Amino acid sequence: MNPDEQQQKVIAKGVTEGILKAVGILALLGVVVGPQSVLFIGVMTMMGAQENHFFGALGIMWLLTLEGALIGLVISALASSPEKALYTFPLALIPQLLLAGLFIPVQKPEKVYMFPEVEGRQGPPLTDETNRPKRMQPLLQYAASPVMVGRWGLEALCDLYVHDYEKYSYLILDGVTISLHSGEFRRADRHLSALGKSSSSVGGDADTALPVYMAVLALFAAVMTGTTVMAMKMKDRKNS
């Protein structure tokens, strides 16, 4: 066997080992975070804070929990010591919270929906285009927020519920940008118009960008898994 063939075999073996490690990491994490996700969504459902989309919310929460565990693995694999990894982990999670679009919308909403009371009962929602919350600064919106996996998980959850066109659906539109599914306000207004012409409740909408969001979250998981495997291999070579 000539040297080129030997080198190709070594490369192929390394790639195979890397893929097996990545699959092993994802499988192990998937088993570990599964019960946590079921417990969280189950408690939220029993408390009345979640309804209508138990399995959809469970799937997204499972994937988000997996992403959080992968963030920890990436930090541990890249850090030179356990102490540095421990200090770095909270610093990595804080931007996930601040730049997800929950506290400050990624984009300025087109309008705000209000639910006034009429004769002691909740009346139909009204729109207000003057009292809209501010959006993120352009640098955060276009450079920092897109690389935060928490943003895409939040938007995926919101996209799951916003098409029910219940009260919570309009409140979601007031404060969270669903950036991969344009025309949400137009669809919401269409449902409001239909509701005003009918005495019965208007049903939900099957049009959703959830598959696209799941693909984005899967891409994040693949990138973080690959980074972890490569960092582990570099550490092994350094120690050997």
C-alpha positions, -999 to +999 in steps of 0.1 A: +000+000+000+015+033-010+016+064+013-012+082-004-036+052+001-025+050+038-032+087+043-066+084+027-074+055+050-064+075+080-085+105+069-115+082+062-111+065+096-110+100+113-141+111+095-160+079+104-149+082+141-160+119+141-194+110+127-199+082+152-189+105+180-214+131+168-242+106+165-233+092+200-234+127+215-267+136+200-283+102+210-271+105+246-282+141+250-315+133+234-322+106+259-311+127+288-331+159+280-363+140+270-377+135+305-369+171+314-389+184+284-418+161+291-419+173+327-417+210+319-444+209+292-466+186+314-464+210+343-471+240+321-502+222+307-515+212+341-511+248+353-531+260+323-501+280+308-500+257+277-528+244+256-537+232+221-502+221+210-488+197+236-467+175+212-456+204+190-445+224+221-429+192+235-409+187+203-396+223+202-388+223+239-369+190+235-348+204+207-341+236+226-331+217+257-308+197+234-293+229+220-287+242+255-268+210+264-248+213+232-238+249+241-224+235+274-206+208+255-190+232+230-178+254+259-164+224+278-146+211+247-131+245+238-122+255+274-087+247+287-100+239+322-133+230+339-131+263+359-130+284+327-159+264+312-179+270+344-173+308+342-180+310+305-213+291+305-234+319+321-218+345+299-229+325+269-265+321+281-271+358+289-270+369+252-293+340+244-319+356+267-314+392+258-311+388+220-339+362+215-365+389+208-386+383+239-377+415+258-371+436+227-387+426+193-362+419+165-384+441+142-408+468+151-444+453+150-467+468+124-494+474+150-504+465+186-536+446+194-556+457+224-585+439+241-609+464+257-638+455+280-672+463+267-701+462+293-680+442+317-670+416+291-640+414+268-647+430+235-632+423+201-595+433+197-586+467+184-554+478+166-531+506+176-504+517+152-490+545+174-480+527+206-457+501+190-426+489+210-391+497+197-371+471+178-335+460+183-306+482+171-295+473+136-262+458+147-279+435+172-307+427+147-286+417+118-253+406+133-258+393+169-294+381+171-293+357+141-266+336+157-285+331+189-303+297+189-327+310+215-342+334+190-351+307+165-365+285+193-387+313+206-399+322+171-407+285+164-429+283+195-446+316+187-452+304+151-469+273+165-494+293+186-499+325+166-521+308+140-547+297+165-560+333+164-570+333+201-562+362+224-527+349+231-521+348+193-525+386+190-505+392+221-476+372+206-477+394+175-475+425+198-441+415+211-423+388+191-411+389+155-418+358+135-391+367+109-393+335+087-430+339+080-440+372+065-476+385+064-486+375+099-503+408+106-522+406+073-535+371+082-544+382+117-564+412+103-582+389+079-592+366+107-604+396+128-625+408+098-640+373+095-647+372+132-665+405+130-688+392+104-696+359+122-712+352+155-692+319+158-655+315+165-631+316+136-608+286+134-570+285+132-547+286+102-526+257+090-501+280+072-469+279+092-431+282+089-425+256+116-406+232+093-382+259+084-376+268+120-370+232+129-345+230+100-327+261+114-325+245+149-313+212+135-285+232+116-274+248+149-273+214+166-252+200+137-227+229+138-223+227+176-220+189+175-193+191+148-175+218+167-175+197+199-161+166+180-133+186+164-124+203+197-123+169+214-101+155+186-077+184+189-075+179+227-067+142+222-039+150+197-025+176+221-025+152+250-011+122+231 
